[in-house]
Amino acid sequence: MSTKEIRNEANVLLIQAETELGKGEGEAAIRMIEEAESKSRQADALEQAEAQIKALKGELSTPTNTIPVVSSDVATYNGNDKTANIKSDYKPMAYIKELPVSAQPMWVQDQMGSNLRDEARFQRDTFVKWFRSPSEDVFWKTATPDEAKAMQEDTDAEGGFFVPEEFVGQVVHDTGAPGSLLRPYCTVIRVASKDGYLPTLASATWAAIAEEAAPTESTPVVGQVNFAIEKSGGLIKVSRELLDDSAINLPAFLSQIFQEAQGQFEDVGIISGNGTTQYAGIMSDGDVAFYTMANATSIVGADLIGTYFDLGSQFRANGTWLMRSQIASLVNSIAITAAGVHSIPSLTAAPADFILGRPNVVTDVVSGLGTSITSTEKCAIFGDLRQYYIFDRVGFTIRRNDSLYMGNDQVGFFATRRGDGQVGLSDAFKISRAA
């Protein structure tokens, strides 16, 4: 029975007591008054108990962690909150739930709520502490529960802690040929299995239909683009002395060089990968057609124009050129001192950033693209890189081994990544090949 109903019964008893008093029934009136007082005390006790329960609920549902946690860990409802907590835990639409907050894309981190940004900062600090610990045993023995949670492997059984994307420091070293140049132009799909496929479908036939005539029949060709996830990675051995040198931002340095090497490996795979230990490259696809240039040892403006228009018109609007620096130099020198088609309009302008209105990516990774023009040399690729698909299974990860290289007083850091790359439509690409 609710407190309101109990108080109503008490009021009825008081009214009845007044009636009994009017009749001269004093004893009956006293009994009713005592019963009404009892019910009033009962209602007061119930209301006090309800207030205590609400207060305890509020205290127990308040997060006790020293760092903010995601909504799946603690669900707090506060009637007085005007969406402040909700906004603090806000996750943008592109938030990848498989990844820790510190490994989310940087623009996602910029948009997510303040609680999540604080959690990302705590994860990065914990990662640095783990990196600089004398040993992994020391870290786990001294780690707080929150730090242990931040470092748990929460994606794959062997995934390890995801290296935050912010760990790209300014370190003086020879980076080698720039990598990761092609990924922004490709179609990137995150997958949850080790293999699979994308279905492909050709176009239908559309034609005029005469009166009382049957329409033209057509069966669009159905196919598929298969992918099989492969793992790639690297190993760096670091001395204890270097780990102990707190003046060096070692996490940033190792993360930077690992990601540079991974980007170079990926670009080679996109261009000329063998499809087994690497991505399936554009130049390795037997269905990608060549455009044969006019000469065996030189390039002329007509070669670029011919390659451009040899590609299907549906792909040219989003086409991108790929070539090595040596070939880009020859392109920029086309007819520079003679009449004809000129490539570079001015020595003060950026050379060959665009060719025939389409972007030109100069990629100097060692791939199947040539550095000079000789007979049958493959000099450049022109095509719609959106028709090249990158399948990401597990992002960039780093693991640590304290015992394997103990004989040399070194610590091993293993970086791995799992994914695949496949040509979606072979017709979307043309390869310029010398005669």
C-alpha positions, 0 to 999 in steps of 0.5 A: 500500500502506498503512503498516500493510501495510508494517509487517506485511511488515517483521514477517514478514521479521524472523520469517523472519530469526530462522528463518534464523539458527536454521538457521545461514544468517547471510547470508540472515538479514542480507538479511531484516533489512536489507529489514525496516529499509527497509520500516520507514523507508518506513512512517515516511516515509509516516506523516510525509507524511500528517501534513504533508498533514493540517496543510496542509489545515487551514491552507489551509482556514482563512478568510483574509478579514478578515470572516466569509464564508458557508458557500458561499464557504469550506467548512471541516471541523475534526474537533476543532470541536464545532459552534461554527463551524456555530452561528456560521454558522447561518441561521434558517429564514426567511433569504432567500438572495437578500438580503445579511445586512444586509438580512435582516429584523431578527428573522432577524438577531437569530437568525442566527449570530455570524459572519453578524451580524459580516458584517452589521455590516461591510456596514453600515459599508461602506455608510456609508463609500460614502455619505460618500465624496467620490465613487464613484471615490474609494470604489472606489479605496480600498476593500479587497477585502472592502469591494468584495465587500460593495458588489457588486450581487448580486440584480438587474443594476440592483438596487444594494446593499440598504439595511439595515433597521436604517437607520431613525434618529431624525430630526426632520422631518415624516413626513407621513401614516404609511405601511406600515400595511396591509402587516402585514395583507396576504399578502406573497409574494416572487416571482422573475419579473416576472409570473405568477399565483395559481390560485383555486378555488371550493368544491364542492357537498355534499348528501345522497344517497338510496339508489341515487341519484347524488350531486350533481355540481359543478365548482368554478370555477377562476380566477387572480389575475394579477400584473405587477411594476411599479417605483416609486421616488424621487430625492433630490439632496444637496449635497457639503457635507451629505455631508461633514458627518459629524455628520449620519447621512445614510444613516439620514435618506435611508433613513428618508424614502425608506421613509416615502414608499414606505410611503405609496405602497404604502398608497394602492395597496392602497386605491385603486391604478389597477392600472397604475402602482400596485397594483390597489386594493380600491376600484378592483376592480369586483367588490368590493360596496358596503354602502349606508349609511342617510343621505347626510350622516351615519353611524349605528351601524346602518351599521357593524353592517350593513357588518359582517354584510354581509361573508361570515361566513368573512371576518369573523373576520379582518376589518379596518376602514380609514378616514380620521381624519375618518370615525373621529372621526364614528364615535367620536361616534355617539350620544355624547349621545343614546340608541342605539348608542354607539361610544366607551365612555370619553373615556379609552380609545383611540378606535376602535382596534376597531370591533365587535371588529375592528381599525380602521386609521386611514390618512390617506394621500390615497386614494379613502376620503372625509374627509366624508360626502356622497352616494355617498361611500366612507367605509370598507372592511371586509374580510379583508386576508389576501385582498389579495396583495403580490408583492415582486420586489426590495426597497428599494434605493438607488443613487448617481450622482456625475456627473449633478448635478455642475454644482450640486455635488450627488450624486443618490441613487435609491431603487427598489422592484419589486412588485405588489398584487392583490385575491385574493377580491373577496368578502372586502371591503365598502365602506361608501358613503353613500346 
